[in-house]
Amino acid sequence: MKLTPIYFALLLPALIFTACSSSAPGVNANAANRTAANANTAKANDLKDDVDELEMTVKLPFHPEEAVWREEPLGKADGRVPGPTDRKLTAVLRFLKDDSVKVVAQAEKYKTGTPEIVNTESWFPAELIAKSQMSGDGTLKGLSYPANDFFNPPYTAGRITRIEGTDFFVLELNTQ
């Protein structure tokens, strides 16, 4: 019969398209895992340790021995919805002992230090993470001061906290 080749001609493409369209189990899960891994990598890539770049972003009254910092979009704060350009900068700075004393003295010109609890983050220096684990609750104690000497637009608000018993400071600045 002459119709048999026509049936095969129509049936063969249908089988090919059906086989190609079904995906193997787990393909979508693998794509989701890759997306999550890329998001984590992007977050880790946001972490910076270039002191010179930090000095171009904020004012540093004294040059730190080491700095680790990142910028991120500002979340909801003080009951207002942040705008698209609202940002937060968090930096962990370690100064020489003499400079640490000078940073505190300069900050106390604005206001005396107030006790502060700082939650550690996974990107903090190992020394601070170890210190926070000794407290048992993942936090660090310190004295917090106004960070006026560090302000550089757009960062015009924030504080600096000297971590108790160290020459580390946690600088938290944000836009207003």
ChimeraX commands (.cxc) that place a marker at each C-alpha (Angstrom):
marker #1 position 0.00,0.00,0.00 radius 0.5
marker #1 position 1.25,3.48,-0.83 radius 0.5
marker #1 position 0.07,5.14,2.41 radius 0.5
marker #1 position 2.58,3.29,4.61 radius 0.5
marker #1 position 5.54,5.55,3.73 radius 0.5
marker #1 position 3.38,8.60,4.44 radius 0.5
marker #1 position 2.48,7.25,7.90 radius 0.5
marker #1 position 6.16,6.68,8.66 radius 0.5
marker #1 position 7.00,10.17,7.39 radius 0.5
marker #1 position 4.45,11.67,9.79 radius 0.5
marker #1 position 5.11,9.34,12.69 radius 0.5
marker #1 position 8.90,9.66,12.75 radius 0.5
marker #1 position 9.04,13.48,13.39 radius 0.5
marker #1 position 6.36,13.13,16.09 radius 0.5
marker #1 position 8.47,10.53,17.90 radius 0.5
marker #1 position 11.60,12.65,17.60 radius 0.5
marker #1 position 9.92,15.80,18.98 radius 0.5
marker #1 position 8.32,13.87,21.82 radius 0.5
marker #1 position 11.65,12.32,22.83 radius 0.5
marker #1 position 13.46,15.67,22.77 radius 0.5
marker #1 position 10.83,17.57,24.72 radius 0.5
marker #1 position 10.77,15.34,27.77 radius 0.5
marker #1 position 13.59,16.15,30.14 radius 0.5
marker #1 position 15.40,13.71,32.30 radius 0.5
marker #1 position 14.41,13.69,35.98 radius 0.5
marker #1 position 16.37,16.19,38.01 radius 0.5
marker #1 position 17.24,18.56,35.15 radius 0.5
marker #1 position 15.07,21.32,36.60 radius 0.5
marker #1 position 16.45,20.61,40.08 radius 0.5
marker #1 position 20.00,20.93,38.73 radius 0.5
marker #1 position 19.13,24.24,37.11 radius 0.5
marker #1 position 17.72,25.48,40.43 radius 0.5
marker #1 position 20.86,24.36,42.25 radius 0.5
marker #1 position 23.04,26.21,39.72 radius 0.5
marker #1 position 20.96,29.35,40.18 radius 0.5
marker #1 position 21.31,29.16,43.97 radius 0.5
marker #1 position 25.05,28.54,43.69 radius 0.5
marker #1 position 25.40,31.53,41.37 radius 0.5
marker #1 position 23.52,33.71,43.87 radius 0.5
marker #1 position 25.85,32.60,46.68 radius 0.5
marker #1 position 28.89,33.22,44.51 radius 0.5
marker #1 position 27.59,36.67,43.61 radius 0.5
marker #1 position 27.13,37.44,47.31 radius 0.5
marker #1 position 30.65,36.22,48.10 radius 0.5
marker #1 position 31.96,38.28,45.20 radius 0.5
marker #1 position 30.41,41.40,46.77 radius 0.5
marker #1 position 33.00,41.10,49.53 radius 0.5
marker #1 position 35.96,43.42,49.06 radius 0.5
marker #1 position 39.29,43.80,50.82 radius 0.5
marker #1 position 40.93,46.63,48.87 radius 0.5
marker #1 position 41.67,49.41,51.39 radius 0.5
marker #1 position 42.39,51.91,48.58 radius 0.5
marker #1 position 38.96,51.27,47.05 radius 0.5
marker #1 position 37.35,51.68,50.47 radius 0.5
marker #1 position 39.17,55.03,50.87 radius 0.5
marker #1 position 37.56,56.20,47.64 radius 0.5
marker #1 position 34.13,55.20,48.98 radius 0.5
marker #1 position 34.29,56.55,52.55 radius 0.5
marker #1 position 36.63,58.81,54.47 radius 0.5
marker #1 position 39.22,56.97,56.54 radius 0.5
marker #1 position 40.78,59.30,59.12 radius 0.5
marker #1 position 43.48,56.68,59.72 radius 0.5
marker #1 position 44.73,54.00,57.34 radius 0.5
marker #1 position 43.64,50.54,58.56 radius 0.5
marker #1 position 46.04,47.61,58.54 radius 0.5
marker #1 position 43.32,45.47,57.03 radius 0.5
marker #1 position 39.77,45.93,55.84 radius 0.5
marker #1 position 37.01,43.64,54.67 radius 0.5
marker #1 position 33.81,45.27,53.48 radius 0.5
marker #1 position 30.74,45.06,51.34 radius 0.5
marker #1 position 27.94,47.21,50.06 radius 0.5
marker #1 position 24.36,46.04,49.72 radius 0.5
marker #1 position 20.89,47.46,49.15 radius 0.5
marker #1 position 19.41,48.92,52.31 radius 0.5
marker #1 position 16.50,46.99,53.79 radius 0.5
marker #1 position 13.46,48.52,55.42 radius 0.5
marker #1 position 14.54,50.69,58.31 radius 0.5
marker #1 position 12.81,53.14,60.59 radius 0.5
marker #1 position 9.42,52.31,59.11 radius 0.5
marker #1 position 10.22,53.83,55.73 radius 0.5
marker #1 position 10.57,52.03,52.44 radius 0.5
marker #1 position 14.08,52.47,51.05 radius 0.5
marker #1 position 14.56,53.86,47.57 radius 0.5
marker #1 position 16.40,52.12,44.75 radius 0.5
marker #1 position 19.64,53.98,45.51 radius 0.5
marker #1 position 19.59,53.44,49.28 radius 0.5
marker #1 position 22.65,51.41,50.25 radius 0.5
marker #1 position 24.40,50.06,53.32 radius 0.5
marker #1 position 28.14,49.64,53.72 radius 0.5
marker #1 position 29.54,47.35,56.40 radius 0.5
marker #1 position 33.29,47.19,56.96 radius 0.5
marker #1 position 35.50,45.41,59.46 radius 0.5
marker #1 position 38.64,47.45,60.00 radius 0.5
marker #1 position 41.75,46.60,61.99 radius 0.5
marker #1 position 43.97,49.50,62.99 radius 0.5
marker #1 position 47.37,49.62,64.65 radius 0.5
marker #1 position 47.02,49.94,68.43 radius 0.5
marker #1 position 48.01,53.66,68.41 radius 0.5
marker #1 position 45.58,54.41,65.59 radius 0.5
marker #1 position 42.79,52.54,67.40 radius 0.5
marker #1 position 43.21,54.90,70.34 radius 0.5
marker #1 position 43.12,57.88,67.96 radius 0.5
marker #1 position 39.97,56.63,66.19 radius 0.5
marker #1 position 38.18,56.35,69.54 radius 0.5
marker #1 position 39.44,59.76,70.75 radius 0.5
marker #1 position 38.27,61.42,67.55 radius 0.5
marker #1 position 34.86,59.71,67.66 radius 0.5
marker #1 position 34.34,60.68,71.32 radius 0.5
marker #1 position 34.36,64.34,70.23 radius 0.5
marker #1 position 30.84,63.72,68.92 radius 0.5
marker #1 position 29.51,61.43,71.66 radius 0.5
marker #1 position 30.87,59.06,74.27 radius 0.5
marker #1 position 30.76,55.37,73.46 radius 0.5
marker #1 position 27.65,53.35,74.19 radius 0.5
marker #1 position 27.61,49.58,74.71 radius 0.5
marker #1 position 26.75,47.73,71.52 radius 0.5
marker #1 position 26.21,44.12,70.50 radius 0.5
marker #1 position 27.35,43.25,66.96 radius 0.5
marker #1 position 26.12,40.11,65.22 radius 0.5
marker #1 position 28.96,38.41,63.38 radius 0.5
marker #1 position 28.68,37.49,59.74 radius 0.5
marker #1 position 30.34,34.61,57.94 radius 0.5
marker #1 position 32.70,36.98,56.10 radius 0.5
marker #1 position 34.14,38.59,59.27 radius 0.5
marker #1 position 37.82,37.89,60.01 radius 0.5
marker #1 position 38.47,34.52,61.66 radius 0.5
marker #1 position 39.65,36.20,64.89 radius 0.5
marker #1 position 36.29,37.92,65.36 radius 0.5
marker #1 position 34.31,34.81,64.49 radius 0.5
marker #1 position 36.31,32.84,67.07 radius 0.5
marker #1 position 35.73,35.58,69.65 radius 0.5
marker #1 position 31.98,35.53,68.95 radius 0.5
marker #1 position 31.87,31.76,69.35 radius 0.5
marker #1 position 33.44,32.11,72.79 radius 0.5
marker #1 position 30.50,34.29,73.82 radius 0.5
marker #1 position 28.19,31.41,72.94 radius 0.5
marker #1 position 25.67,33.50,71.05 radius 0.5
marker #1 position 27.58,34.56,67.93 radius 0.5
marker #1 position 27.82,38.19,68.98 radius 0.5
marker #1 position 30.59,40.62,69.79 radius 0.5
marker #1 position 30.52,43.27,72.50 radius 0.5
marker #1 position 31.92,46.71,71.97 radius 0.5
marker #1 position 31.47,50.45,72.30 radius 0.5
marker #1 position 29.68,52.29,69.53 radius 0.5
marker #1 position 30.41,55.86,68.42 radius 0.5
marker #1 position 29.09,58.20,65.75 radius 0.5
marker #1 position 30.95,57.61,62.48 radius 0.5
marker #1 position 30.92,61.28,61.40 radius 0.5
marker #1 position 34.60,61.26,60.39 radius 0.5
marker #1 position 33.92,58.43,57.94 radius 0.5
marker #1 position 30.99,60.03,56.12 radius 0.5
marker #1 position 31.38,60.58,52.40 radius 0.5
marker #1 position 28.29,61.07,50.24 radius 0.5
marker #1 position 26.18,59.15,49.62 radius 0.5
marker #1 position 27.03,57.58,53.00 radius 0.5
marker #1 position 25.94,60.20,55.51 radius 0.5
marker #1 position 24.71,58.20,58.51 radius 0.5
marker #1 position 26.06,55.42,60.65 radius 0.5
marker #1 position 28.23,54.26,63.51 radius 0.5
marker #1 position 31.55,52.67,64.25 radius 0.5
marker #1 position 31.90,50.06,66.97 radius 0.5
marker #1 position 35.20,49.09,68.57 radius 0.5
marker #1 position 35.12,45.42,69.42 radius 0.5
marker #1 position 35.99,44.84,73.07 radius 0.5
marker #1 position 39.56,43.68,73.69 radius 0.5
marker #1 position 40.69,44.10,70.06 radius 0.5
marker #1 position 41.84,46.71,67.56 radius 0.5
marker #1 position 38.95,45.74,65.25 radius 0.5
marker #1 position 36.15,48.14,64.42 radius 0.5
marker #1 position 32.87,47.43,62.65 radius 0.5
marker #1 position 31.85,50.40,60.52 radius 0.5
marker #1 position 28.20,50.54,59.46 radius 0.5
marker #1 position 27.22,53.37,57.11 radius 0.5
marker #1 position 24.11,53.97,55.07 radius 0.5
marker #1 position 22.54,56.48,52.77 radius 0.5
marker #1 position 19.66,58.61,53.99 radius 0.5
marker link #1:1,2 radius 0.2
marker link #1:2,3 radius 0.2
marker link #1:3,4 radius 0.2
marker link #1:4,5 radius 0.2
marker link #1:5,6 radius 0.2
marker link #1:6,7 radius 0.2
marker link #1:7,8 radius 0.2
marker link #1:8,9 radius 0.2
marker link #1:9,10 radius 0.2
marker link #1:10,11 radius 0.2
marker link #1:11,12 radius 0.2
marker link #1:12,13 radius 0.2
marker link #1:13,14 radius 0.2
marker link #1:14,15 radius 0.2
marker link #1:15,16 radius 0.2
marker link #1:16,17 radius 0.2
marker link #1:17,18 radius 0.2
marker link #1:18,19 radius 0.2
marker link #1:19,20 radius 0.2
marker link #1:20,21 radius 0.2
marker link #1:21,22 radius 0.2
marker link #1:22,23 radius 0.2
marker link #1:23,24 radius 0.2
marker link #1:24,25 radius 0.2
marker link #1:25,26 radius 0.2
marker link #1:26,27 radius 0.2
marker link #1:27,28 radius 0.2
marker link #1:28,29 radius 0.2
marker link #1:29,30 radius 0.2
marker link #1:30,31 radius 0.2
marker link #1:31,32 radius 0.2
marker link #1:32,33 radius 0.2
marker link #1:33,34 radius 0.2
marker link #1:34,35 radius 0.2
marker link #1:35,36 radius 0.2
marker link #1:36,37 radius 0.2
marker link #1:37,38 radius 0.2
marker link #1:38,39 radius 0.2
marker link #1:39,40 radius 0.2
marker link #1:40,41 radius 0.2
marker link #1:41,42 radius 0.2
marker link #1:42,43 radius 0.2
marker link #1:43,44 radius 0.2
marker link #1:44,45 radius 0.2
marker link #1:45,46 radius 0.2
marker link #1:46,47 radius 0.2
marker link #1:47,48 radius 0.2
marker link #1:48,49 radius 0.2
marker link #1:49,50 radius 0.2
marker link #1:50,51 radius 0.2
marker link #1:51,52 radius 0.2
marker link #1:52,53 radius 0.2
marker link #1:53,54 radius 0.2
marker link #1:54,55 radius 0.2
marker link #1:55,56 radius 0.2
marker link #1:56,57 radius 0.2
marker link #1:57,58 radius 0.2
marker link #1:58,59 radius 0.2
marker link #1:59,60 radius 0.2
marker link #1:60,61 radius 0.2
marker link #1:61,62 radius 0.2
marker link #1:62,63 radius 0.2
marker link #1:63,64 radius 0.2
marker link #1:64,65 radius 0.2
marker link #1:65,66 radius 0.2
marker link #1:66,67 radius 0.2
marker link #1:67,68 radius 0.2
marker link #1:68,69 radius 0.2
marker link #1:69,70 radius 0.2
marker link #1:70,71 radius 0.2
marker link #1:71,72 radius 0.2
marker link #1:72,73 radius 0.2
marker link #1:73,74 radius 0.2
marker link #1:74,75 radius 0.2
marker link #1:75,76 radius 0.2
marker link #1:76,77 radius 0.2
marker link #1:77,78 radius 0.2
marker link #1:78,79 radius 0.2
marker link #1:79,80 radius 0.2
marker link #1:80,81 radius 0.2
marker link #1:81,82 radius 0.2
marker link #1:82,83 radius 0.2
marker link #1:83,84 radius 0.2
marker link #1:84,85 radius 0.2
marker link #1:85,86 radius 0.2
marker link #1:86,87 radius 0.2
marker link #1:87,88 radius 0.2
marker link #1:88,89 radius 0.2
marker link #1:89,90 radius 0.2
marker link #1:90,91 radius 0.2
marker link #1:91,92 radius 0.2
marker link #1:92,93 radius 0.2
marker link #1:93,94 radius 0.2
marker link #1:94,95 radius 0.2
marker link #1:95,96 radius 0.2
marker link #1:96,97 radius 0.2
marker link #1:97,98 radius 0.2
marker link #1:98,99 radius 0.2
marker link #1:99,100 radius 0.2
marker link #1:100,101 radius 0.2
marker link #1:101,102 radius 0.2
marker link #1:102,103 radius 0.2
marker link #1:103,104 radius 0.2
marker link #1:104,105 radius 0.2
marker link #1:105,106 radius 0.2
marker link #1:106,107 radius 0.2
marker link #1:107,108 radius 0.2
marker link #1:108,109 radius 0.2
marker link #1:109,110 radius 0.2
marker link #1:110,111 radius 0.2
marker link #1:111,112 radius 0.2
marker link #1:112,113 radius 0.2
marker link #1:113,114 radius 0.2
marker link #1:114,115 radius 0.2
marker link #1:115,116 radius 0.2
marker link #1:116,117 radius 0.2
marker link #1:117,118 radius 0.2
marker link #1:118,119 radius 0.2
marker link #1:119,120 radius 0.2
marker link #1:120,121 radius 0.2
marker link #1:121,122 radius 0.2
marker link #1:122,123 radius 0.2
marker link #1:123,124 radius 0.2
marker link #1:124,125 radius 0.2
marker link #1:125,126 radius 0.2
marker link #1:126,127 radius 0.2
marker link #1:127,128 radius 0.2
marker link #1:128,129 radius 0.2
marker link #1:129,130 radius 0.2
marker link #1:130,131 radius 0.2
marker link #1:131,132 radius 0.2
marker link #1:132,133 radius 0.2
marker link #1:133,134 radius 0.2
marker link #1:134,135 radius 0.2
marker link #1:135,136 radius 0.2
marker link #1:136,137 radius 0.2
marker link #1:137,138 radius 0.2
marker link #1:138,139 radius 0.2
marker link #1:139,140 radius 0.2
marker link #1:140,141 radius 0.2
marker link #1:141,142 radius 0.2
marker link #1:142,143 radius 0.2
marker link #1:143,144 radius 0.2
marker link #1:144,145 radius 0.2
marker link #1:145,146 radius 0.2
marker link #1:146,147 radius 0.2
marker link #1:147,148 radius 0.2
marker link #1:148,149 radius 0.2
marker link #1:149,150 radius 0.2
marker link #1:150,151 radius 0.2
marker link #1:151,152 radius 0.2
marker link #1:152,153 radius 0.2
marker link #1:153,154 radius 0.2
marker link #1:154,155 radius 0.2
marker link #1:155,156 radius 0.2
marker link #1:156,157 radius 0.2
marker link #1:157,158 radius 0.2
marker link #1:158,159 radius 0.2
marker link #1:159,160 radius 0.2
marker link #1:160,161 radius 0.2
marker link #1:161,162 radius 0.2
marker link #1:162,163 radius 0.2
marker link #1:163,164 radius 0.2
marker link #1:164,165 radius 0.2
marker link #1:165,166 radius 0.2
marker link #1:166,167 radius 0.2
marker link #1:167,168 radius 0.2
marker link #1:168,169 radius 0.2
marker link #1:169,170 radius 0.2
marker link #1:170,171 radius 0.2
marker link #1:171,172 radius 0.2
marker link #1:172,173 radius 0.2
marker link #1:173,174 radius 0.2
marker link #1:174,175 radius 0.2
marker link #1:175,176 radius 0.2
view
